[in-house]
Amino acid sequence: MSNERPSTPERPLLSKIPNTWRRARFFAECDIKRDGDTMGQICERSGISRRTGERWRQERRLIGTPIAIHRVRKLKSERKGTQLRRPFTVPEDTLRDIVSPEKNPHQWAPLVIQARKFKLPIKKRTLQFNLKTQLKRARMYVAHQRKTIRMNNQGDRVQYGEDNKDKLVRGY
């Protein structure tokens, strides 16, 4: 029986995420390529996988040398016609139904209740973000809560206001 405590076995470290200086070093290695160097050797010297090296060379051919050294996520997304942002959780037609008075009689209810009515398993903040970002002018759409005062309390408040309207407030 061993006296050592059980522990998680050693795992190889995950490869580091390539960043700008790695990319620049790789392109420098490609530019001063020695005779007989293979792509695998260049990638190994640069500390990246062969597949990453091939992808970077392809991007360099498409985009151009000076820009390819830096991060290219934005350029790739523009080429695809997409934007860099988190994906939307709620489909646009559901959001239109929420804003539409014909399809949503509870339009002025709190957003949590509206999410429940449309069977959306999301939080209030997510629904607010989707309304504001996907629909134009939906930024103006804010479901308000009306505070109602009970009738027996309303009389007491009115009476208190009339009794104390001419008195000074101390401490301000």
N, C-alpha and C positions, 0 to 999 in steps of 0.2 A: 504494500500500500504506500502511495506517495504522500509526502508531507506538503507538497505544493498545493496551493489553492487553485480551484478551477478558474480559468480565465478565457477570454475570447481569443481565438487563434489569431496570429499575426496575418494581416492582409496586405497585399501590395498597395502602395499609395496610388490614388487615382491620378491620372495625368492632369497636369495643370491646365487651366483654361488659357488658350493662346491669347496674347494681348499685343499691343502695338509694337513693343520692342522685339518680341519674338518674330513677328511678321517681318519687321525691318531686317532682322538678322537673317531670316530665311531668304529674303529677296537679295540681300548682299551676297550670300553664299551662292545663289543661282547665277548672279551676274559675274562672279569671279570663278565660275565652275572650271575645275581642272579637267584635263583630258582623262577619260576613263571613269569619271565620277558618275554614279548612277543616281537616280532620284532618291532612292532609299538611303544612300550614304549622305546626301545633302540634308535630307530630313532628319536623319539621326544626329548629325552634327548640330543641327538647329534645335533639336529637342522636341520635334513634333512627329506625328505619325505620317506615313507616306500618303495616306488618303487626304489628310489635311493639306499637305504640300501640293498635291494635285489640284485640290479645290482652290487653293490660293492662287496657283498659277493660272487656272481657268479664269478666276475673277480679275486677275491682273490683265489678261488678254482682253477681257470685255470692258473693263472700267478704265484702265490706264495705269501707268506706273506710279505717278506721285500720289494719286488718291488711293490706290490699292494698298499702300503701306498702312494707312490709317484705318480706323474702323469703317466698315462698309455696310452696316445694317440699314442705315437710312437710305443709301443708294439702292440697295436690294429691294427694300420695301417700296420705293418709288417706282422701280422697274416693274414690280408685280402689281402695282396699283393699290397697295394697302398702306395702312398707317401704323406707326409704332405706338401701340397702346394696349391696354389690357382688353381682352375680348368682351363683348357685350353679353350679358347673361339673359336679358329679356329680348325676345324678338320684336322687331319694329311694329308689326301689326298688332301685337298685344298692347304695346304702349299707346298706339293710336286708339285702341278700344278703351283704355283707361282714361284718356283725355276726352274722348268723345262723349257728349252729354246724352246722346241717344242710346249708346250701348252701356253706359255706366251711370245708373241713377244715383249711385253713392259717390259721385265725383268729388264731393267736398268732405268725405269722410277721411280720417287719418290714413296715411299711406300704408300702415301696417294692416289695417282692415281691408283696404283695396287689394293688397297683395294676397291676403287670405281669400278674398272673393274670387280672384282670378286664378287661384291655386298656384301661386308662385312661391316656391320654397326659398325666398330670399329675405334679406333684412331691409329695413327702411332705407338705410344709406345707399344700398345697391340700387334700389328702385329710384331714388332721387338722382343718382349718377346717370342711370340709363335714360331717365326722362330728360335730364338737362343736356346730355351729350348727343343722343340720337335724334331727338325731335327739336326742330327750330322753334323758338318761342315757348318751349316747354319749361324754360327757366322761370317763366312767369307763373307756371302752374305749381302752386303750393297748396296742399290740402291743409286747411286751417281747422283748428278746434275751437269751437265756441264755448266759452265758459258760461254756464247757466247758474244763476243764483236761485236757490229755492225761495218760494214765495214767503214762507214764514221768516226767513233770514233777510229778505229784501226789505221788509218793513222796518226791522231793527236797524239796518244799515242806513236807511233814509232818515230815520229819527235821530240816530247818532250824528249824522252829518249836519242836520239842522240845528241840533243842540250845540255843536262845537264849531260851527263855521266862523264865529268871530273870535275864538280863543287862539292864542299864540301857540305855536309848536316849539317846545323847548328842546335844546340839544342839537339843533341844526345850525 
